[in-house]
């Protein structure tokens, strides 16, 4: 990747640790079953019975994968591995994701 005006290793070092943020119109197209992490923020976390536990506040990169930061109805925040063993069906249009193992938030 090249940037206009960054023509030397010394100039490139000034960008060390920087993040590149692109607008949605420049993002890679999604395949079926894919989503952008930003789209998960605010999604309600529900049990199989439909009980609302809270919502996804953020998705963080952890050592072993992604962690969903769930803001509980009590105001507390808990982390849960964002894996298929814990999270089931995601309904972006309906604004909900099923938590298969609610104990993970205890």
ChimeraX attribute file (.defattr): number of C-alpha atoms within 10 A of each C-alpha:
attribute: neighborCount
match mode: 1-to-1
recipient: residues
	/A:1	2
	/A:2	7
	/A:3	7
	/A:4	5
	/A:5	8
	/A:6	13
	/A:7	10
	/A:8	8
	/A:9	8
	/A:10	9
	/A:11	11
	/A:12	13
	/A:13	11
	/A:14	10
	/A:15	10
	/A:16	8
	/A:17	7
	/A:18	8
	/A:19	7
	/A:20	5
	/A:21	8
	/A:22	8
	/A:23	6
	/A:24	9
	/A:25	7
	/A:26	8
	/A:27	10
	/A:28	8
	/A:29	11
	/A:30	9
	/A:31	7
	/A:32	6
	/A:33	6
	/A:34	8
	/A:35	13
	/A:36	12
	/A:37	11
	/A:38	10
	/A:39	12
	/A:40	21
	/A:41	17
	/A:42	16
	/A:43	21
	/A:44	26
	/A:45	24
	/A:46	20
	/A:47	18
	/A:48	14
	/A:49	7
	/A:50	12
	/A:51	12
	/A:52	17
	/A:53	19
	/A:54	19
	/A:55	23
	/A:56	23
	/A:57	20
	/A:58	18
	/A:59	19
	/A:60	15
	/A:61	11
	/A:62	11
	/A:63	7
	/A:64	7
	/A:65	10
	/A:66	15
	/A:67	18
	/A:68	24
	/A:69	20
	/A:70	25
	/A:71	21
	/A:72	18
	/A:73	11
	/A:74	8
	/A:75	9
	/A:76	9
	/A:77	16
	/A:78	16
	/A:79	19
	/A:80	20
	/A:81	19
	/A:82	19
	/A:83	12
	/A:84	10
	/A:85	10
	/A:86	15
	/A:87	20
	/A:88	17
	/A:89	12
	/A:90	18
	/A:91	13
	/A:92	13
	/A:93	7
	/A:94	9
	/A:95	15
	/A:96	21
	/A:97	23
	/A:98	22
	/A:99	27
	/A:100	17
	/A:101	14
	/A:102	16
	/A:103	9
	/A:104	12
	/A:105	15
	/A:106	7
